[in-house]
Amino acid sequence: MVEGLIPGDFVLVFRNEVIRRIDETEAHQIEAALACVEAAMTGKAADTDAAFADILANTGKLPEHLERMRSA
């Protein structure tokens, strides 16, 4: 459970459990990536470069939250 959440906070949820608080930018990145995957799964065209721009811009680097876990 993530402490101190207030209405309007963005959170990452997996299997009905809040994993962590995220900022609005990351929330939009996740939303774009999921929309792209959904489009691909239903046979619709998807702009993968736009949906995964954050990954393409940082190839070979872990996201901050994963880097912290690796360094711990």
CYANA upper distance limits for C-alpha pairs under 8 A (distance plus 0.5 A):
  1 MET  CA     17 GLU  CA      8.01
  1 MET  CA     18 VAL  CA      6.72
  1 MET  CA     19 ILE  CA      7.83
  2 VAL  CA     18 VAL  CA      7.20
  2 VAL  CA     19 ILE  CA      7.79
  2 VAL  CA     20 ARG  CA      6.71
  2 VAL  CA     21 ARG  CA      7.76
  5 LEU  CA      9 ASP  CA      6.90
  9 ASP  CA     21 ARG  CA      7.67
  9 ASP  CA     22 ILE  CA      8.33
  9 ASP  CA     23 ASP  CA      8.41
 10 PHE  CA     21 ARG  CA      6.41
 10 PHE  CA     22 ILE  CA      5.90
 10 PHE  CA     23 ASP  CA      6.63
 10 PHE  CA     24 GLU  CA      6.99
 10 PHE  CA     27 ALA  CA      7.17
 11 VAL  CA     18 VAL  CA      6.91
 11 VAL  CA     19 ILE  CA      7.74
 11 VAL  CA     20 ARG  CA      6.24
 11 VAL  CA     21 ARG  CA      4.84
 11 VAL  CA     22 ILE  CA      5.79
 11 VAL  CA     27 ALA  CA      8.31
 12 LEU  CA     18 VAL  CA      6.35
 12 LEU  CA     19 ILE  CA      5.95
 12 LEU  CA     20 ARG  CA      6.01
 12 LEU  CA     21 ARG  CA      6.78
 12 LEU  CA     22 ILE  CA      7.03
 12 LEU  CA     27 ALA  CA      8.46
 13 VAL  CA     17 GLU  CA      5.84
 13 VAL  CA     18 VAL  CA      4.94
 13 VAL  CA     19 ILE  CA      6.00
 13 VAL  CA     20 ARG  CA      8.06
 14 PHE  CA     18 VAL  CA      7.06
 14 PHE  CA     19 ILE  CA      7.16
 22 ILE  CA     26 GLU  CA      6.73
 22 ILE  CA     27 ALA  CA      7.05
 23 ASP  CA     27 ALA  CA      6.77
 24 GLU  CA     28 HIS  CA      6.77
 25 THR  CA     29 GLN  CA      6.78
 26 GLU  CA     30 ILE  CA      6.63
 27 ALA  CA     31 GLU  CA      6.65
 28 HIS  CA     32 ALA  CA      6.59
 29 GLN  CA     33 ALA  CA      6.71
 29 GLN  CA     51 ALA  CA      7.57
 29 GLN  CA     52 PHE  CA      8.06
 29 GLN  CA     54 ASP  CA      8.06
 30 ILE  CA     34 LEU  CA      6.61
 31 GLU  CA     35 ALA  CA      6.61
 32 ALA  CA     36 CYS  CA      6.68
 32 ALA  CA     51 ALA  CA      5.53
 32 ALA  CA     52 PHE  CA      8.23
 33 ALA  CA     37 VAL  CA      6.78
 33 ALA  CA     48 THR  CA      8.45
 33 ALA  CA     51 ALA  CA      5.35
 33 ALA  CA     52 PHE  CA      6.56
 34 LEU  CA     38 GLU  CA      6.59
 35 ALA  CA     39 ALA  CA      6.61
 36 CYS  CA     40 ALA  CA      6.72
 36 CYS  CA     46 ALA  CA      5.96
 36 CYS  CA     47 ASP  CA      7.42
 36 CYS  CA     48 THR  CA      7.00
 36 CYS  CA     51 ALA  CA      6.70
 37 VAL  CA     41 MET  CA      6.63
 38 GLU  CA     42 THR  CA      6.78
 39 ALA  CA     43 GLY  CA      6.69
 39 ALA  CA     44 LYS  CA      5.31
 39 ALA  CA     45 ALA  CA      6.89
 39 ALA  CA     46 ALA  CA      6.45
 40 ALA  CA     44 LYS  CA      6.15
 40 ALA  CA     45 ALA  CA      7.16
 40 ALA  CA     46 ALA  CA      6.88
 47 ASP  CA     51 ALA  CA      6.73
 48 THR  CA     52 PHE  CA      6.38
 48 THR  CA     53 ALA  CA      8.46
 49 ASP  CA     53 ALA  CA      6.01
 49 ASP  CA     56 LEU  CA      7.98
 52 PHE  CA     56 LEU  CA      6.82
 53 ALA  CA     57 ALA  CA      6.49
 54 ASP  CA     58 ASN  CA      6.89
 55 ILE  CA     59 THR  CA      6.38
 58 ASN  CA     62 LEU  CA      8.47
 62 LEU  CA     66 LEU  CA      6.51
 62 LEU  CA     67 GLU  CA      6.13
 63 PRO  CA     67 GLU  CA      6.66
 64 GLU  CA     68 ARG  CA      6.66
 65 HIS  CA     69 MET  CA      7.03
 66 LEU  CA     70 ARG  CA      6.70
 67 GLU  CA     71 SER  CA      6.60
 68 ARG  CA     72 ALA  CA      6.66
